[in-house]
Amino acid sequence: MAGSAQATQQVQTVMLNSQERARCADLFRQATPAQQKILRQISTGLAPRDIAIRQSISPETVYSHTKALLSLARNTWCIPSEEKIDFHFLFLKFGGYFDGTE
């Protein structure tokens, strides 16, 4: 019985991971090339200020792209507008997403 519960849990985990990857792929496809660059940097754990330095853009530009990405994330994950999300949300969702396949 325990083996069956573990197998069921493993299947559920795989399904959830698959759904999350599909959502990530959907958001990535909707993002502009500039937003995609910022998203890749966020996925590495860099802070917005460090992204600006690395990309040779202003911090305001990073925040603008991040705001647009968060709007896409709200739609993709069906997050209510009253729920606060920030670049950490993007890091959590995309931290393991870019593995050379995108």
Protein Blocks (a to p, Z undefined) as FASTA:
>chain_A
ZZmmmmmmmmmmmmmmmmmmmmmmmmmmmpcfklmmmmmmmmnopafklmmmmnopafkl
mmmmmmmmmmmmmmmnopafklccdfklmmmmmmmmpgojZZ
